[in-house]
């Protein structure tokens, strides 16, 4: 994944071009690529800010989001359920195939933690609000 130049450098490059210099001259002066200077000026013109765009996938999407209520209800009703068992229930009741690891990550994002018990098993519990 690429890195972002600092906001300070971005502002200086944008101001230099705004003062009447070319993008290529700004690139040479600030030791950045010409394409960066050109794209930065275009971004500043379009959005009004030289700040970089947010990177990464937007939050909230995913295959399991529509079934969040079902998954939470199932785990709260039976905290010792294993992820393969939960995957089988999801497939059986909703026809959705999900890997056990995906279910575990999803439950962690929903605030559940996995606690080991002395008998060698484990229980999923919901984190308490602080």
C-alpha positions, 0 to 999 in steps of 0.5 A: 500500500502506498504512503501519504505525503505529509499535509504540510508538504501537500499544502506547500506544493498546492500553494506554490502552484497557486502562486503561478508556478507550474505543477512540474516546477513544483514537483522539481522544487519539492522533490516529488513526482510530477504526477503527484503534483498534478493529481494534488492540484486537481484534488485541491481544485475538486475538493478544496483541500489537499488532504489525502483521501481515506484509504481502505475498505469502507466499514459496514459492508460484508456478507454477515451484516444482514445476519448480525441479529441472528448471530448475536442472538444465537451466541447469547443463547448458547455462549459455548457454541463453537464456530463450526456449529455456528457456521452450520446453523447459519447455513441451515437456517439462512443458506449462507456459507461462512468460514468459522474464522470469518464468524469469529472475527465478526463476533469480535467486531460486535464486542464478543470475547472468547474466554477459556474455561478450566475444563478446556472449553471456552465461552464467548461473552460480550464486553461490558460498556465502560 
